[in-house]
Amino acid sequence: MRLCPCFNSNLSGGPWGLLLVLVCALVLDFACAPLVAQTTASARPEESASKPGDQRMEDIEQRLNAVTATLSQTQKALQQSLLEIQQLRGELDAMKLKAATSPMSSESPSAAVRTSTAERMQSDDVKALHEQQDTLQAEIEQHEQTKVETSSKYSLRINGLVLFNTFSNTGVVDDADLPIVALQRVPGASHGSLGATVRQTLLGFDATGPHVWNARSSARLSVDFFGGLSMNEYGYSSPTGLMRMRQVDASLDWERTTAQVGITEPLFTPLSPTSYATVAIPALSASGNLWAWSPQLRVEQRIPFSEQNRLTLEAGLIDPGSPTYTSVQLDTPVEASRRPGYEGRIAFHADRGSGGDRHPLAVGLGAYSSDQFYKAGTTIHSWAATADWQIPLFKGVEISGEAYRGRALGGFGGGIYKDILSGIDMTTKLSRTSGVEAVGGWSQAKFRFSPTVEANAVWGIDDALTSGFEGLTLSTSTSPLELNTRNSSTVGNLIFRPKTYLIFSPEYRRLQSWLYDGPASIANIFTITAGFQF
């Protein structure tokens, strides 16, 4: 009699239980085999001696075959169970779909359309929120960086923009790197240029200081490498350039008041078009954009009407430059007059939208006045009246721009960088100097397709009114640039930022410059910019 234990098949709990029972039976069968052999040998030694050794191996093989057959049957049962589970899941999904679509069938087609539109809008909003979250996360990571150690306990943050500009100019221009005016073509000369530069790279420093008279103090410094040209041993200009200070200011900020001193953009023309191809000199300079960074002392007062709406009043003193005047005392005409320039602006601001989806609206009016003193006791009154706007039309679309009318605005780029015209009066035959009357402006349409892609279309014009040229014979030594009476620019660019700190921007510009007594000169500029912001 064999002493091996046996298992009741009723103990199996389904296919997996049956598999476990068979495996255990196989193990115990092998474990009992020696015990059976010993018992049989002690009871009937003669039978044990006569039984061949390979008989036991056959028994083992038979048991293994039986176990294998049982496992195959179990595997088939498992596969059948999986098929039944999949069928049940399919029926369950069909029932869910039927339950979800049955209310829709009773709705009208217009309701279905509204529901579909709402789902699409919700999907777009979710996508926009994700993109804004990525941008905010990048900004948070930037703020969490370790600040630069300074001699004081207050923080200093270094920022910058490495810009690589490649350009192709078709036509004759005043500066191959950064054209402003198109010139007449000369027979036999090159009528174009091709090159690259990194001179528009920016480096900035932002510092925060202590609270003074309940005001937060801060300072900023910005430099680039557009300050002049370095020459190689052959006398050609090098693309490296020299460091140049762009803007610097120190401010005291109260809750509703800001006092500032430094070199900044004029407060009566606060805007500039968007372009990464023209950073060293703001876009549309001499084509309707008054900009020149000048020493100033200015105060701003904010008057809130509500949480979103406010009025700002700005006033300041300014010392503008003059591009066309030189004298033995080496001072500008405004400095020679012993009186600063006066500037002011009033603007209305409104924040449209909510949360991170704000669209600022601003409309402002500005004014400027100063005296310019020239040799021989000539005094020119310089003035300007300006308007600026920044208006969101609807989501992702915004228009902005400026307009001006004035006299002797060459220090800001007006009148195509001319303050005055000097020559012989055709009537009196005497020397005469008169201020250049100028009118101009620019307008930009911005299209934000996503937080990483935007496009800009800009047009601007500066017109040095021909009334200043009439009845005046200019000197033969007059610069050709001073003979231009009108200059316009048309700009289109695409800005792609795949990451917060990476910038790629192709741009096209068309310059048209008119002489007082000649045809227009045209130049086409193609630029590709790659930048890394830190």
Secondary structure by P-SEA (a helix, b strand, c coil): cccbbbbbccccccaaaaaaaaaaaaaaaaaaaaaaaaaaaaacaaaaaacccaaaaaaaaaaaaaaaaaaaaaaaaaaaaaaaaaaaaaaaaaaaaaaaacccccccaaaaaaaaaaaaaaaaaaaaaaaaaaaaaaaaaaaacccccccccbbbbbbbbbbbbbbcccccccccccccbbbbbbccccccccccccccbbbbbbbbbcccccbbbbbbbbbccccbbbbccccccccbbbbbbcccccccccccbbbbbccccccccccccccccccccccccccccccccccccbbbbbbbcccccbbbbbbbccccccccccccccccccccccbbbbbbccbbbbbcccccbbbbbbbbcccccbbbbbccbbbbbbbbccccccccccccccccccccccccccccccccccccccccccccccbbbbbbbbcccbbbbbbbccccbbbbbbbbcccccccccccccccccccccccccbbbbbbbbccccccccbbbbbbbbbbbbbcccbbbbbbbbbbbbbbccc
